[in-house]
Amino acid sequence: MLPHAIIYSDGACIGKAALRPGGWAAIILIGQAERIILGSHPATTITAMELTAVIHALEALPPGSRAIVYTDSAAVVAGITERLPWWRSRGWRTIKGHKVQDRVLWQQLAELAATRQVSWVWVKGHAGNPDNERVDTLARAQARSGFEQEPS
C-alpha cells in the first residue's frame, strides 16, 4: 500500500491588476519526510496559483496514492468536490452560462484526483495553522520574486 501524504498548498498574487505576478507553494508530508515545491508566474490570477499548487503537489505523488489536501481556498475545495460534475455536464459553463475560468487547470486537477485517493479540507487562512502559514509565506515570496523580476 502506498503511503499516506498530507499536503498543504497555497497561491498568492501581488498587485491589483487582473493578471499580476503570482506564486504558489506546497508542503508534502509523508511520514517524517517533508518536501517543499514552489514556483511563480509573471502574469496570472490567484485562482490559477491556488490550482497550480495543488496540481504540482498531486503530480509529485504516484497514482494510487492517498492524500489529504489542506487549502485555504474555498473555491478549490468547492470546485473539485461540488462544481466539477456540473461544469462538465454543462460543457464547462457556469450557472450564468459563462466559460469556466482556468478550465485547463481544473481538468488537470480532476485527472490527477481521479487517479489518487484525495480528501479535501478547507482551512481558514491566517488563523494560526502552522503549515498553512508556512505555505502562505512561501507562496507570497514566490509572487514577490516574480514581481521583482518584471521589467520596469
N, C-alpha and C positions, 0 to 999 in steps of 0.2 A: 504494500500500500504506500502511495506517495505521501510525503509529509504534509502537514497542515501549515499553511502560510497565513500570517497576519500582515495586512497591507494598510498603510496609512498613505493617503495621496492628497495632493492639493495643487491648485493652479493659481496664478496671480498675474495681474496686468498693472502696468504703470501708465498713468495719464488718464485723460478723459475722452480721447478720440474713439471712434467706432472700432478702428483697428489700431492697436498700440502694442508696444513691446510687452511680451509676456514670458512667463517661466512656469515650469512645472517640476514637481518632485514627488518621489515615492520612497517610502521606507518599507522594505520587505523583511519580515522577521520569520525565520524558520528555526525552531528550537532556540539555541543560543546564538545562532548566526544572524547577522544583520547585513543587509545590502541596501545601499542608497543609490538611486538612479535619478538623474535630473537632466533638464535641458531648457532651451529657450527658443523663442521665435520673435523676429523683429516686428511683425505686424499681425496681430491676432486678437482673439476675444477671450474673456475669462472662461466661458463655457468650453471653448476649444482646448484651453490649457487644462481644465479640470478633466476632460475626457482623455486627453493625451497622457496625463499622469497615470490614470487607471489602465489605459491600453498598454503602455510600456511595462507597467508592473505585471499585468497578466501575461504579457509576452515573455517575461522572464521566468515564468513557471511552465513546466511541461504540461501538455494536455492530460487531463485526468486528475490534475492537482486539485486539492481542496484549499479554499482561501476565504478569509473574511476580509472584506474591504471596508475600511473606515474612511469616510469622507465627510467634509463639512458642506458639500454641495448637495442640497436637497434636489436640485434639478437632475443631477446624475442618478441619484437613487430612484427618484420618481420616473425618470426616463427609462431606465433599464428594467425596473420592476413592474411599472404600470403602463406607461405610454407606448413602449416599443411595439407590442402586438397591434395596437390600434393604428399607429403610424403605418405599419406595414400593410394592414388591411385597407388603408385609405390612400395607398400609393405614395407614402411619405409626405402626407399633407397633415397640417394641424386641424383642429376643430374648426378654425376660421377659414380653412382652405389654403393657407399659405404653405410654401415649401418648408419642410423641417430643416432648421439651421443645423449645420455640421452633420449632414446626413452620412457622409463617408465615414466620419469618426464614430457615429452611432452604429453603423453597420459593422465596422471593425470590432467595436466593443461587444456587440451582440455575438459575433462569430467566436470571439475568444471566450466569452462567458458560457457559450453553448458547449464548449469542449472542456470546461472546468467546472467544478462544483463550487459556486461562488455564493456567499451570503453577503448582503449589502447592509451596512449600518451607517446611519446618519449621525454625526456628532456635531454638537454646537461648536462653531468656530470661536476662537478666542475665549474659551471658557475654562482653560486650565488643564486640558488633556495634554500631557507632556509630549506624546508622539505627534499629535495633531499640531501642537505649537511648533515643534521642530520642523515638520514638513512644510508648514506655512512659512517659516523663516527661510528655509531652503528655496522654496518656490519664488518668494519675493526677491531673494538675492539673484536668482536666475533672471527674473524680469528686469531688475536694475542693471544687470550686466548687459542685457540686450539693449536697454535704453542708452547706456553709456557708449555702446559701440555704434550707435546710429550716427551718420554723417551730419554735421551742423548745417 
